[in-house]
């Protein structure tokens, strides 16, 4: 029973994690546009892969070069 409750809570947490990341995305892109307009350099740290994909698309659309370092931190499945 406890295992089922834990799985259910984990599923809820994942949904909330995704939704909060997506909810912040429009404002984050607006902030990026403001920084670009003012020629300000910036660093963005993203933990949510869906948000990362959306940011990569937004930066590419704006022809902004970026470096994604997440492949260097991928955990091996040994």
mmJSON file of the N, C-alpha and C atoms, coordinates in Angstrom:
{"data_MODEL":{"atom_site":{
"group_PDB":["ATOM","ATOM","ATOM","ATOM","ATOM","ATOM","ATOM","ATOM","ATOM","ATOM","ATOM","ATOM","ATOM","ATOM","ATOM","ATOM","ATOM","ATOM","ATOM","ATOM","ATOM","ATOM","ATOM","ATOM","ATOM","ATOM","ATOM","ATOM","ATOM","ATOM","ATOM","ATOM","ATOM","ATOM","ATOM","ATOM","ATOM","ATOM","ATOM","ATOM","ATOM","ATOM","ATOM","ATOM","ATOM","ATOM","ATOM","ATOM","ATOM","ATOM","ATOM","ATOM","ATOM","ATOM","ATOM","ATOM","ATOM","ATOM","ATOM","ATOM","ATOM","ATOM","ATOM","ATOM","ATOM","ATOM","ATOM","ATOM","ATOM","ATOM","ATOM","ATOM","ATOM","ATOM","ATOM","ATOM","ATOM","ATOM","ATOM","ATOM","ATOM","ATOM","ATOM","ATOM","ATOM","ATOM","ATOM","ATOM","ATOM","ATOM","ATOM","ATOM","ATOM","ATOM","ATOM","ATOM","ATOM","ATOM","ATOM","ATOM","ATOM","ATOM","ATOM","ATOM","ATOM","ATOM","ATOM","ATOM","ATOM","ATOM","ATOM","ATOM","ATOM","ATOM","ATOM","ATOM","ATOM","ATOM","ATOM","ATOM","ATOM","ATOM","ATOM","ATOM","ATOM","ATOM","ATOM","ATOM","ATOM","ATOM","ATOM","ATOM","ATOM","ATOM","ATOM","ATOM","ATOM","ATOM","ATOM","ATOM","ATOM","ATOM","ATOM","ATOM","ATOM","ATOM","ATOM","ATOM","ATOM","ATOM","ATOM","ATOM","ATOM","ATOM","ATOM","ATOM","ATOM","ATOM","ATOM","ATOM","ATOM","ATOM","ATOM","ATOM","ATOM","ATOM","ATOM","ATOM","ATOM","ATOM","ATOM","ATOM","ATOM","ATOM","ATOM","ATOM","ATOM","ATOM","ATOM","ATOM","ATOM","ATOM","ATOM","ATOM","ATOM","ATOM","ATOM","ATOM","ATOM","ATOM","ATOM","ATOM","ATOM","ATOM","ATOM","ATOM","ATOM","ATOM","ATOM","ATOM","ATOM","ATOM","ATOM","ATOM","ATOM","ATOM","ATOM","ATOM","ATOM","ATOM","ATOM","ATOM","ATOM","ATOM","ATOM","ATOM","ATOM","ATOM","ATOM","ATOM","ATOM","ATOM","ATOM","ATOM","ATOM","ATOM","ATOM","ATOM","ATOM","ATOM","ATOM","ATOM","ATOM","ATOM"],
"id":[1,2,3,4,5,6,7,8,9,10,11,12,13,14,15,16,17,18,19,20,21,22,23,24,25,26,27,28,29,30,31,32,33,34,35,36,37,38,39,40,41,42,43,44,45,46,47,48,49,50,51,52,53,54,55,56,57,58,59,60,61,62,63,64,65,66,67,68,69,70,71,72,73,74,75,76,77,78,79,80,81,82,83,84,85,86,87,88,89,90,91,92,93,94,95,96,97,98,99,100,101,102,103,104,105,106,107,108,109,110,111,112,113,114,115,116,117,118,119,120,121,122,123,124,125,126,127,128,129,130,131,132,133,134,135,136,137,138,139,140,141,142,143,144,145,146,147,148,149,150,151,152,153,154,155,156,157,158,159,160,161,162,163,164,165,166,167,168,169,170,171,172,173,174,175,176,177,178,179,180,181,182,183,184,185,186,187,188,189,190,191,192,193,194,195,196,197,198,199,200,201,202,203,204,205,206,207,208,209,210,211,212,213,214,215,216,217,218,219,220,221,222,223,224,225,226,227,228,229,230,231,232,233,234],
"type_symbol":["N","C","C","N","C","C","N","C","C","N","C","C","N","C","C","N","C","C","N","C","C","N","C","C","N","C","C","N","C","C","N","C","C","N","C","C","N","C","C","N","C","C","N","C","C","N","C","C","N","C","C","N","C","C","N","C","C","N","C","C","N","C","C","N","C","C","N","C","C","N","C","C","N","C","C","N","C","C","N","C","C","N","C","C","N","C","C","N","C","C","N","C","C","N","C","C","N","C","C","N","C","C","N","C","C","N","C","C","N","C","C","N","C","C","N","C","C","N","C","C","N","C","C","N","C","C","N","C","C","N","C","C","N","C","C","N","C","C","N","C","C","N","C","C","N","C","C","N","C","C","N","C","C","N","C","C","N","C","C","N","C","C","N","C","C","N","C","C","N","C","C","N","C","C","N","C","C","N","C","C","N","C","C","N","C","C","N","C","C","N","C","C","N","C","C","N","C","C","N","C","C","N","C","C","N","C","C","N","C","C","N","C","C","N","C","C","N","C","C","N","C","C","N","C","C","N","C","C","N","C","C","N","C","C"],
"label_atom_id":["N","CA","C","N","CA","C","N","CA","C","N","CA","C","N","CA","C","N","CA","C","N","CA","C","N","CA","C","N","CA","C","N","CA","C","N","CA","C","N","CA","C","N","CA","C","N","CA","C","N","CA","C","N","CA","C","N","CA","C","N","CA","C","N","CA","C","N","CA","C","N","CA","C","N","CA","C","N","CA","C","N","CA","C","N","CA","C","N","CA","C","N","CA","C","N","CA","C","N","CA","C","N","CA","C","N","CA","C","N","CA","C","N","CA","C","N","CA","C","N","CA","C","N","CA","C","N","CA","C","N","CA","C","N","CA","C","N","CA","C","N","CA","C","N","CA","C","N","CA","C","N","CA","C","N","CA","C","N","CA","C","N","CA","C","N","CA","C","N","CA","C","N","CA","C","N","CA","C","N","CA","C","N","CA","C","N","CA","C","N","CA","C","N","CA","C","N","CA","C","N","CA","C","N","CA","C","N","CA","C","N","CA","C","N","CA","C","N","CA","C","N","CA","C","N","CA","C","N","CA","C","N","CA","C","N","CA","C","N","CA","C","N","CA","C","N","CA","C","N","CA","C","N","CA","C","N","CA","C","N","CA","C","N","CA","C","N","CA","C","N","CA","C"],
"label_alt_id":[null,null,null,null,null,null,null,null,null,null,null,null,null,null,null,null,null,null,null,null,null,null,null,null,null,null,null,null,null,null,null,null,null,null,null,null,null,null,null,null,null,null,null,null,null,null,null,null,null,null,null,null,null,null,null,null,null,null,null,null,null,null,null,null,null,null,null,null,null,null,null,null,null,null,null,null,null,null,null,null,null,null,null,null,null,null,null,null,null,null,null,null,null,null,null,null,null,null,null,null,null,null,null,null,null,null,null,null,null,null,null,null,null,null,null,null,null,null,null,null,null,null,null,null,null,null,null,null,null,null,null,null,null,null,null,null,null,null,null,null,null,null,null,null,null,null,null,null,null,null,null,null,null,null,null,null,null,null,null,null,null,null,null,null,null,null,null,null,null,null,null,null,null,null,null,null,null,null,null,null,null,null,null,null,null,null,null,null,null,null,null,null,null,null,null,null,null,null,null,null,null,null,null,null,null,null,null,null,null,null,null,null,null,null,null,null,null,null,null,null,null,null,null,null,null,null,null,null,null,null,null,null,null,null],
"label_comp_id":["UNK","UNK","UNK","UNK","UNK","UNK","UNK","UNK","UNK","UNK","UNK","UNK","UNK","UNK","UNK","UNK","UNK","UNK","UNK","UNK","UNK","UNK","UNK","UNK","UNK","UNK","UNK","UNK","UNK","UNK","UNK","UNK","UNK","UNK","UNK","UNK","UNK","UNK","UNK","UNK","UNK","UNK","UNK","UNK","UNK","UNK","UNK","UNK","UNK","UNK","UNK","UNK","UNK","UNK","UNK","UNK","UNK","UNK","UNK","UNK","UNK","UNK","UNK","UNK","UNK","UNK","UNK","UNK","UNK","UNK","UNK","UNK","UNK","UNK","UNK","UNK","UNK","UNK","UNK","UNK","UNK","UNK","UNK","UNK","UNK","UNK","UNK","UNK","UNK","UNK","UNK","UNK","UNK","UNK","UNK","UNK","UNK","UNK","UNK","UNK","UNK","UNK","UNK","UNK","UNK","UNK","UNK","UNK","UNK","UNK","UNK","UNK","UNK","UNK","UNK","UNK","UNK","UNK","UNK","UNK","UNK","UNK","UNK","UNK","UNK","UNK","UNK","UNK","UNK","UNK","UNK","UNK","UNK","UNK","UNK","UNK","UNK","UNK","UNK","UNK","UNK","UNK","UNK","UNK","UNK","UNK","UNK","UNK","UNK","UNK","UNK","UNK","UNK","UNK","UNK","UNK","UNK","UNK","UNK","UNK","UNK","UNK","UNK","UNK","UNK","UNK","UNK","UNK","UNK","UNK","UNK","UNK","UNK","UNK","UNK","UNK","UNK","UNK","UNK","UNK","UNK","UNK","UNK","UNK","UNK","UNK","UNK","UNK","UNK","UNK","UNK","UNK","UNK","UNK","UNK","UNK","UNK","UNK","UNK","UNK","UNK","UNK","UNK","UNK","UNK","UNK","UNK","UNK","UNK","UNK","UNK","UNK","UNK","UNK","UNK","UNK","UNK","UNK","UNK","UNK","UNK","UNK","UNK","UNK","UNK","UNK","UNK","UNK","UNK","UNK","UNK","UNK","UNK","UNK"],
"label_asym_id":["A","A","A","A","A","A","A","A","A","A","A","A","A","A","A","A","A","A","A","A","A","A","A","A","A","A","A","A","A","A","A","A","A","A","A","A","A","A","A","A","A","A","A","A","A","A","A","A","A","A","A","A","A","A","A","A","A","A","A","A","A","A","A","A","A","A","A","A","A","A","A","A","A","A","A","A","A","A","A","A","A","A","A","A","A","A","A","A","A","A","A","A","A","A","A","A","A","A","A","A","A","A","A","A","A","A","A","A","A","A","A","A","A","A","A","A","A","A","A","A","A","A","A","A","A","A","A","A","A","A","A","A","A","A","A","A","A","A","A","A","A","A","A","A","A","A","A","A","A","A","A","A","A","A","A","A","A","A","A","A","A","A","A","A","A","A","A","A","A","A","A","A","A","A","A","A","A","A","A","A","A","A","A","A","A","A","A","A","A","A","A","A","A","A","A","A","A","A","A","A","A","A","A","A","A","A","A","A","A","A","A","A","A","A","A","A","A","A","A","A","A","A","A","A","A","A","A","A","A","A","A","A","A","A"],
"label_entity_id":["1","1","1","1","1","1","1","1","1","1","1","1","1","1","1","1","1","1","1","1","1","1","1","1","1","1","1","1","1","1","1","1","1","1","1","1","1","1","1","1","1","1","1","1","1","1","1","1","1","1","1","1","1","1","1","1","1","1","1","1","1","1","1","1","1","1","1","1","1","1","1","1","1","1","1","1","1","1","1","1","1","1","1","1","1","1","1","1","1","1","1","1","1","1","1","1","1","1","1","1","1","1","1","1","1","1","1","1","1","1","1","1","1","1","1","1","1","1","1","1","1","1","1","1","1","1","1","1","1","1","1","1","1","1","1","1","1","1","1","1","1","1","1","1","1","1","1","1","1","1","1","1","1","1","1","1","1","1","1","1","1","1","1","1","1","1","1","1","1","1","1","1","1","1","1","1","1","1","1","1","1","1","1","1","1","1","1","1","1","1","1","1","1","1","1","1","1","1","1","1","1","1","1","1","1","1","1","1","1","1","1","1","1","1","1","1","1","1","1","1","1","1","1","1","1","1","1","1","1","1","1","1","1","1"],
"label_seq_id":[1,1,1,2,2,2,3,3,3,4,4,4,5,5,5,6,6,6,7,7,7,8,8,8,9,9,9,10,10,10,11,11,11,12,12,12,13,13,13,14,14,14,15,15,15,16,16,16,17,17,17,18,18,18,19,19,19,20,20,20,21,21,21,22,22,22,23,23,23,24,24,24,25,25,25,26,26,26,27,27,27,28,28,28,29,29,29,30,30,30,31,31,31,32,32,32,33,33,33,34,34,34,35,35,35,36,36,36,37,37,37,38,38,38,39,39,39,40,40,40,41,41,41,42,42,42,43,43,43,44,44,44,45,45,45,46,46,46,47,47,47,48,48,48,49,49,49,50,50,50,51,51,51,52,52,52,53,53,53,54,54,54,55,55,55,56,56,56,57,57,57,58,58,58,59,59,59,60,60,60,61,61,61,62,62,62,63,63,63,64,64,64,65,65,65,66,66,66,67,67,67,68,68,68,69,69,69,70,70,70,71,71,71,72,72,72,73,73,73,74,74,74,75,75,75,76,76,76,77,77,77,78,78,78],
"pdbx_PDB_ins_code":[null,null,null,null,null,null,null,null,null,null,null,null,null,null,null,null,null,null,null,null,null,null,null,null,null,null,null,null,null,null,null,null,null,null,null,null,null,null,null,null,null,null,null,null,null,null,null,null,null,null,null,null,null,null,null,null,null,null,null,null,null,null,null,null,null,null,null,null,null,null,null,null,null,null,null,null,null,null,null,null,null,null,null,null,null,null,null,null,null,null,null,null,null,null,null,null,null,null,null,null,null,null,null,null,null,null,null,null,null,null,null,null,null,null,null,null,null,null,null,null,null,null,null,null,null,null,null,null,null,null,null,null,null,null,null,null,null,null,null,null,null,null,null,null,null,null,null,null,null,null,null,null,null,null,null,null,null,null,null,null,null,null,null,null,null,null,null,null,null,null,null,null,null,null,null,null,null,null,null,null,null,null,null,null,null,null,null,null,null,null,null,null,null,null,null,null,null,null,null,null,null,null,null,null,null,null,null,null,null,null,null,null,null,null,null,null,null,null,null,null,null,null,null,null,null,null,null,null,null,null,null,null,null,null],
"Cartn_x":[0.826,0.0,0.864,1.897,2.768,3.484,3.843,4.525,3.616,2.339,1.381,1.199,1.137,0.998,2.222,3.372,4.614,4.653,4.236,4.198,3.211,2.078,1.074,1.616,2.259,2.857,3.96,4.745,5.806,5.21,4.124,3.455,2.905,2.326,1.805,2.944,4.052,5.202,5.723,5.811,6.305,5.398,4.085,3.147,3.305,3.424,3.588,4.906,5.961,7.286,7.219,6.556,6.422,5.583,4.454,3.54,4.136,4.859,5.455,6.553,7.305,8.331,7.722,6.664,6.0,5.315,4.804,4.138,5.123,6.363,7.384,7.974,7.77,8.423,8.13,6.875,6.632,7.364,7.38,8.065,9.568,10.078,11.512,11.925,11.146,11.451,11.346,10.377,10.255,11.488,11.968,13.172,14.384,14.491,15.594,15.562,14.377,14.259,14.72,14.358,14.769,16.297,16.89,18.346,19.044,18.502,19.095,18.989,17.848,17.661,18.682,19.033,19.97,21.404,21.629,22.959,23.624,22.847,23.338,23.65,24.832,25.182,24.479,24.132,23.42,23.669,23.405,23.501,22.154,21.666,20.408,20.699,20.224,20.338,18.94,18.793,17.486,17.595,16.655,16.644,15.578,14.624,13.497,13.789,13.836,14.231,13.23,11.96,10.964,11.153,11.429,11.702,12.997,13.99,15.254,15.019,14.223,13.938,13.237,12.3,11.587,12.529,13.435,14.401,15.374,15.83,16.718,16.024,14.748,13.991,13.856,13.575,13.422,14.741,15.84,17.144,17.545,17.279,17.598,16.788,15.51,14.642,15.182,15.778,16.333,17.789,18.285,19.658,20.68,20.413,21.313,22.139,23.461,24.289,24.197,24.21,24.143,24.884,25.217,25.891,25.022,24.719,23.973,24.974,25.229,26.229,25.618,24.329,23.691,24.22,24.61,25.152,26.403,27.132,28.348,28.056,26.817,26.439,25.458,25.25,24.322,24.86,23.97,24.374,24.439,25.512,25.64,24.722,24.342,23.427,24.186,25.356,26.185,25.604],
"Cartn_y":[-1.206,0.0,1.262,1.276,2.451,2.678,1.579,1.689,2.331,1.977,2.566,4.053,4.429,5.84,6.63,6.017,6.688,6.883,5.872,5.986,7.068,7.128,8.147,9.541,9.716,11.016,11.384,10.411,10.66,11.121,10.501,10.902,12.312,12.651,14.01,15.017,14.678,15.581,15.842,14.793,14.961,15.883,15.744,16.614,18.067,18.297,19.655,20.251,19.465,19.889,20.345,19.551,19.893,21.153,21.202,22.337,23.646,23.617,24.864,25.338,24.398,24.771,25.406,24.808,25.344,26.677,26.843,28.103,29.272,29.008,30.061,30.396,29.526,29.657,30.964,31.412,32.667,33.87,33.95,35.064,34.955,33.738,33.545,33.972,33.61,34.019,35.532,36.124,37.593,38.236,37.678,38.19,38.044,36.913,36.703,37.753,38.021,39.055,40.412,40.744,42.013,42.072,40.981,40.939,41.062,40.397,40.478,41.886,42.521,43.897,44.844,44.586,45.449,44.927,43.923,43.344,42.921,42.251,41.758,40.271,39.867,38.446,37.787,36.527,35.848,34.349,33.713,32.26,31.769,30.697,30.104,28.674,28.313,26.946,26.351,25.249,24.612,23.154,22.703,21.313,20.49,21.143,20.469,20.303,19.06,18.816,19.39,19.421,19.992,21.503,22.142,23.58,23.847,22.985,23.133,23.07,22.123,22.008,23.26,23.788,25.0,26.202,26.299,27.409,27.284,26.074,25.884,26.321,25.984,26.393,27.912,28.535,29.996,30.692,30.192,30.795,30.584,29.41,29.136,30.039,30.221,31.087,32.511,32.94,34.296,34.348,33.231,33.1,33.478,33.01,33.256,31.997,32.109,30.933,30.553,29.269,28.797,27.477,27.13,25.869,25.115,23.888,23.019,22.049,22.174,21.326,20.083,19.913,18.761,17.406,17.214,15.895,15.524,16.514,16.229,15.736,15.928,15.541,14.374,13.754,12.622,11.488,10.895,9.784,8.503,7.766,6.489,5.468,4.47,3.451,2.155,2.296,1.13,0.382],
"Cartn_z":[0.0,0.0,0.0,0.842,0.916,-0.408,-1.069,-2.356,-3.394,-3.375,-4.31,-4.036,-2.766,-2.399,-2.842,-2.666,-3.067,-4.577,-5.341,-6.798,-7.228,-6.554,-6.888,-6.606,-5.445,-5.114,-6.101,-6.504,-7.475,-8.803,-9.228,-10.461,-10.379,-9.233,-9.024,-9.05,-8.378,-8.354,-9.763,-10.58,-11.954,-12.762,-12.578,-13.296,-12.861,-11.554,-11.033,-11.525,-11.503,-11.969,-13.422,-14.251,-15.663,-15.848,-15.187,-15.36,-14.858,-13.751,-13.26,-14.209,-14.771,-15.743,-16.976,-17.481,-18.67,-18.378,-17.16,-16.795,-16.789,-16.455,-16.39,-17.758,-18.716,-20.009,-20.744,-20.873,-21.609,-21.002,-19.675,-19.024,-19.186,-19.157,-19.354,-20.76,-21.756,-23.129,-23.274,-22.604,-22.623,-21.982,-20.894,-20.242,-21.163,-21.825,-22.768,-23.869,-24.403,-25.443,-24.925,-23.699,-23.093,-22.946,-22.483,-22.335,-23.689,-24.691,-26.023,-26.602,-26.412,-26.9,-26.283,-25.026,-24.315,-24.355,-25.187,-25.396,-24.09,-23.26,-21.978,-22.114,-21.674,-21.658,-20.467,-20.602,-19.517,-19.576,-18.441,-18.308,-17.785,-18.365,-17.92,-17.475,-16.308,-15.807,-15.818,-16.526,-16.679,-16.26,-15.444,-14.99,-15.7,-16.296,-16.926,-18.413,-18.885,-20.273,-21.283,-20.941,-21.848,-21.951,-20.836,-20.839,-21.611,-21.429,-22.155,-23.659,-24.103,-25.537,-26.06,-25.279,-25.699,-25.748,-24.782,-24.787,-25.954,-26.245,-27.392,-28.679,-28.806,-29.995,-30.061,-28.92,-28.886,-29.215,-28.677,-28.956,-30.415,-30.93,-32.333,-33.254,-32.926,-33.726,-33.763,-32.657,-32.557,-33.028,-33.519,-34.007,-32.931,-31.715,-30.586,-30.357,-30.428,-30.148,-28.673,-28.413,-27.029,-26.909,-25.689,-25.39,-24.396,-24.732,-23.834,-23.215,-21.918,-21.274,-20.636,-20.74,-20.077,-20.538,-21.812,-22.179,-21.396,-20.925,-20.165,-18.755,-18.313,-16.961,-16.938,-18.082,-18.152,-17.28,-16.533,-15.652,-16.464,-16.241,-16.937,-16.282,-17.03,-16.529,-16.248,-15.635,-15.301,-14.131],
"occupancy":[1.0,1.0,1.0,1.0,1.0,1.0,1.0,1.0,1.0,1.0,1.0,1.0,1.0,1.0,1.0,1.0,1.0,1.0,1.0,1.0,1.0,1.0,1.0,1.0,1.0,1.0,1.0,1.0,1.0,1.0,1.0,1.0,1.0,1.0,1.0,1.0,1.0,1.0,1.0,1.0,1.0,1.0,1.0,1.0,1.0,1.0,1.0,1.0,1.0,1.0,1.0,1.0,1.0,1.0,1.0,1.0,1.0,1.0,1.0,1.0,1.0,1.0,1.0,1.0,1.0,1.0,1.0,1.0,1.0,1.0,1.0,1.0,1.0,1.0,1.0,1.0,1.0,1.0,1.0,1.0,1.0,1.0,1.0,1.0,1.0,1.0,1.0,1.0,1.0,1.0,1.0,1.0,1.0,1.0,1.0,1.0,1.0,1.0,1.0,1.0,1.0,1.0,1.0,1.0,1.0,1.0,1.0,1.0,1.0,1.0,1.0,1.0,1.0,1.0,1.0,1.0,1.0,1.0,1.0,1.0,1.0,1.0,1.0,1.0,1.0,1.0,1.0,1.0,1.0,1.0,1.0,1.0,1.0,1.0,1.0,1.0,1.0,1.0,1.0,1.0,1.0,1.0,1.0,1.0,1.0,1.0,1.0,1.0,1.0,1.0,1.0,1.0,1.0,1.0,1.0,1.0,1.0,1.0,1.0,1.0,1.0,1.0,1.0,1.0,1.0,1.0,1.0,1.0,1.0,1.0,1.0,1.0,1.0,1.0,1.0,1.0,1.0,1.0,1.0,1.0,1.0,1.0,1.0,1.0,1.0,1.0,1.0,1.0,1.0,1.0,1.0,1.0,1.0,1.0,1.0,1.0,1.0,1.0,1.0,1.0,1.0,1.0,1.0,1.0,1.0,1.0,1.0,1.0,1.0,1.0,1.0,1.0,1.0,1.0,1.0,1.0,1.0,1.0,1.0,1.0,1.0,1.0,1.0,1.0,1.0,1.0,1.0,1.0,1.0,1.0,1.0,1.0,1.0,1.0],
"B_iso_or_equiv":[0.0,0.0,0.0,0.0,0.0,0.0,0.0,0.0,0.0,0.0,0.0,0.0,0.0,0.0,0.0,0.0,0.0,0.0,0.0,0.0,0.0,0.0,0.0,0.0,0.0,0.0,0.0,0.0,0.0,0.0,0.0,0.0,0.0,0.0,0.0,0.0,0.0,0.0,0.0,0.0,0.0,0.0,0.0,0.0,0.0,0.0,0.0,0.0,0.0,0.0,0.0,0.0,0.0,0.0,0.0,0.0,0.0,0.0,0.0,0.0,0.0,0.0,0.0,0.0,0.0,0.0,0.0,0.0,0.0,0.0,0.0,0.0,0.0,0.0,0.0,0.0,0.0,0.0,0.0,0.0,0.0,0.0,0.0,0.0,0.0,0.0,0.0,0.0,0.0,0.0,0.0,0.0,0.0,0.0,0.0,0.0,0.0,0.0,0.0,0.0,0.0,0.0,0.0,0.0,0.0,0.0,0.0,0.0,0.0,0.0,0.0,0.0,0.0,0.0,0.0,0.0,0.0,0.0,0.0,0.0,0.0,0.0,0.0,0.0,0.0,0.0,0.0,0.0,0.0,0.0,0.0,0.0,0.0,0.0,0.0,0.0,0.0,0.0,0.0,0.0,0.0,0.0,0.0,0.0,0.0,0.0,0.0,0.0,0.0,0.0,0.0,0.0,0.0,0.0,0.0,0.0,0.0,0.0,0.0,0.0,0.0,0.0,0.0,0.0,0.0,0.0,0.0,0.0,0.0,0.0,0.0,0.0,0.0,0.0,0.0,0.0,0.0,0.0,0.0,0.0,0.0,0.0,0.0,0.0,0.0,0.0,0.0,0.0,0.0,0.0,0.0,0.0,0.0,0.0,0.0,0.0,0.0,0.0,0.0,0.0,0.0,0.0,0.0,0.0,0.0,0.0,0.0,0.0,0.0,0.0,0.0,0.0,0.0,0.0,0.0,0.0,0.0,0.0,0.0,0.0,0.0,0.0,0.0,0.0,0.0,0.0,0.0,0.0,0.0,0.0,0.0,0.0,0.0,0.0],
"pdbx_formal_charge":[null,null,null,null,null,null,null,null,null,null,null,null,null,null,null,null,null,null,null,null,null,null,null,null,null,null,null,null,null,null,null,null,null,null,null,null,null,null,null,null,null,null,null,null,null,null,null,null,null,null,null,null,null,null,null,null,null,null,null,null,null,null,null,null,null,null,null,null,null,null,null,null,null,null,null,null,null,null,null,null,null,null,null,null,null,null,null,null,null,null,null,null,null,null,null,null,null,null,null,null,null,null,null,null,null,null,null,null,null,null,null,null,null,null,null,null,null,null,null,null,null,null,null,null,null,null,null,null,null,null,null,null,null,null,null,null,null,null,null,null,null,null,null,null,null,null,null,null,null,null,null,null,null,null,null,null,null,null,null,null,null,null,null,null,null,null,null,null,null,null,null,null,null,null,null,null,null,null,null,null,null,null,null,null,null,null,null,null,null,null,null,null,null,null,null,null,null,null,null,null,null,null,null,null,null,null,null,null,null,null,null,null,null,null,null,null,null,null,null,null,null,null,null,null,null,null,null,null,null,null,null,null,null,null],
"auth_seq_id":[1,1,1,2,2,2,3,3,3,4,4,4,5,5,5,6,6,6,7,7,7,8,8,8,9,9,9,10,10,10,11,11,11,12,12,12,13,13,13,14,14,14,15,15,15,16,16,16,17,17,17,18,18,18,19,19,19,20,20,20,21,21,21,22,22,22,23,23,23,24,24,24,25,25,25,26,26,26,27,27,27,28,28,28,29,29,29,30,30,30,31,31,31,32,32,32,33,33,33,34,34,34,35,35,35,36,36,36,37,37,37,38,38,38,39,39,39,40,40,40,41,41,41,42,42,42,43,43,43,44,44,44,45,45,45,46,46,46,47,47,47,48,48,48,49,49,49,50,50,50,51,51,51,52,52,52,53,53,53,54,54,54,55,55,55,56,56,56,57,57,57,58,58,58,59,59,59,60,60,60,61,61,61,62,62,62,63,63,63,64,64,64,65,65,65,66,66,66,67,67,67,68,68,68,69,69,69,70,70,70,71,71,71,72,72,72,73,73,73,74,74,74,75,75,75,76,76,76,77,77,77,78,78,78],
"auth_comp_id":["UNK","UNK","UNK","UNK","UNK","UNK","UNK","UNK","UNK","UNK","UNK","UNK","UNK","UNK","UNK","UNK","UNK","UNK","UNK","UNK","UNK","UNK","UNK","UNK","UNK","UNK","UNK","UNK","UNK","UNK","UNK","UNK","UNK","UNK","UNK","UNK","UNK","UNK","UNK","UNK","UNK","UNK","UNK","UNK","UNK","UNK","UNK","UNK","UNK","UNK","UNK","UNK","UNK","UNK","UNK","UNK","UNK","UNK","UNK","UNK","UNK","UNK","UNK","UNK","UNK","UNK","UNK","UNK","UNK","UNK","UNK","UNK","UNK","UNK","UNK","UNK","UNK","UNK","UNK","UNK","UNK","UNK","UNK","UNK","UNK","UNK","UNK","UNK","UNK","UNK","UNK","UNK","UNK","UNK","UNK","UNK","UNK","UNK","UNK","UNK","UNK","UNK","UNK","UNK","UNK","UNK","UNK","UNK","UNK","UNK","UNK","UNK","UNK","UNK","UNK","UNK","UNK","UNK","UNK","UNK","UNK","UNK","UNK","UNK","UNK","UNK","UNK","UNK","UNK","UNK","UNK","UNK","UNK","UNK","UNK","UNK","UNK","UNK","UNK","UNK","UNK","UNK","UNK","UNK","UNK","UNK","UNK","UNK","UNK","UNK","UNK","UNK","UNK","UNK","UNK","UNK","UNK","UNK","UNK","UNK","UNK","UNK","UNK","UNK","UNK","UNK","UNK","UNK","UNK","UNK","UNK","UNK","UNK","UNK","UNK","UNK","UNK","UNK","UNK","UNK","UNK","UNK","UNK","UNK","UNK","UNK","UNK","UNK","UNK","UNK","UNK","UNK","UNK","UNK","UNK","UNK","UNK","UNK","UNK","UNK","UNK","UNK","UNK","UNK","UNK","UNK","UNK","UNK","UNK","UNK","UNK","UNK","UNK","UNK","UNK","UNK","UNK","UNK","UNK","UNK","UNK","UNK","UNK","UNK","UNK","UNK","UNK","UNK","UNK","UNK","UNK","UNK","UNK","UNK"],
"auth_asym_id":["A","A","A","A","A","A","A","A","A","A","A","A","A","A","A","A","A","A","A","A","A","A","A","A","A","A","A","A","A","A","A","A","A","A","A","A","A","A","A","A","A","A","A","A","A","A","A","A","A","A","A","A","A","A","A","A","A","A","A","A","A","A","A","A","A","A","A","A","A","A","A","A","A","A","A","A","A","A","A","A","A","A","A","A","A","A","A","A","A","A","A","A","A","A","A","A","A","A","A","A","A","A","A","A","A","A","A","A","A","A","A","A","A","A","A","A","A","A","A","A","A","A","A","A","A","A","A","A","A","A","A","A","A","A","A","A","A","A","A","A","A","A","A","A","A","A","A","A","A","A","A","A","A","A","A","A","A","A","A","A","A","A","A","A","A","A","A","A","A","A","A","A","A","A","A","A","A","A","A","A","A","A","A","A","A","A","A","A","A","A","A","A","A","A","A","A","A","A","A","A","A","A","A","A","A","A","A","A","A","A","A","A","A","A","A","A","A","A","A","A","A","A","A","A","A","A","A","A","A","A","A","A","A","A"],
"auth_atom_id":["N","CA","C","N","CA","C","N","CA","C","N","CA","C","N","CA","C","N","CA","C","N","CA","C","N","CA","C","N","CA","C","N","CA","C","N","CA","C","N","CA","C","N","CA","C","N","CA","C","N","CA","C","N","CA","C","N","CA","C","N","CA","C","N","CA","C","N","CA","C","N","CA","C","N","CA","C","N","CA","C","N","CA","C","N","CA","C","N","CA","C","N","CA","C","N","CA","C","N","CA","C","N","CA","C","N","CA","C","N","CA","C","N","CA","C","N","CA","C","N","CA","C","N","CA","C","N","CA","C","N","CA","C","N","CA","C","N","CA","C","N","CA","C","N","CA","C","N","CA","C","N","CA","C","N","CA","C","N","CA","C","N","CA","C","N","CA","C","N","CA","C","N","CA","C","N","CA","C","N","CA","C","N","CA","C","N","CA","C","N","CA","C","N","CA","C","N","CA","C","N","CA","C","N","CA","C","N","CA","C","N","CA","C","N","CA","C","N","CA","C","N","CA","C","N","CA","C","N","CA","C","N","CA","C","N","CA","C","N","CA","C","N","CA","C","N","CA","C","N","CA","C","N","CA","C","N","CA","C","N","CA","C","N","CA","C","N","CA","C","N","CA","C"],
"pdbx_PDB_model_num":[1,1,1,1,1,1,1,1,1,1,1,1,1,1,1,1,1,1,1,1,1,1,1,1,1,1,1,1,1,1,1,1,1,1,1,1,1,1,1,1,1,1,1,1,1,1,1,1,1,1,1,1,1,1,1,1,1,1,1,1,1,1,1,1,1,1,1,1,1,1,1,1,1,1,1,1,1,1,1,1,1,1,1,1,1,1,1,1,1,1,1,1,1,1,1,1,1,1,1,1,1,1,1,1,1,1,1,1,1,1,1,1,1,1,1,1,1,1,1,1,1,1,1,1,1,1,1,1,1,1,1,1,1,1,1,1,1,1,1,1,1,1,1,1,1,1,1,1,1,1,1,1,1,1,1,1,1,1,1,1,1,1,1,1,1,1,1,1,1,1,1,1,1,1,1,1,1,1,1,1,1,1,1,1,1,1,1,1,1,1,1,1,1,1,1,1,1,1,1,1,1,1,1,1,1,1,1,1,1,1,1,1,1,1,1,1,1,1,1,1,1,1,1,1,1,1,1,1,1,1,1,1,1,1]
}}}
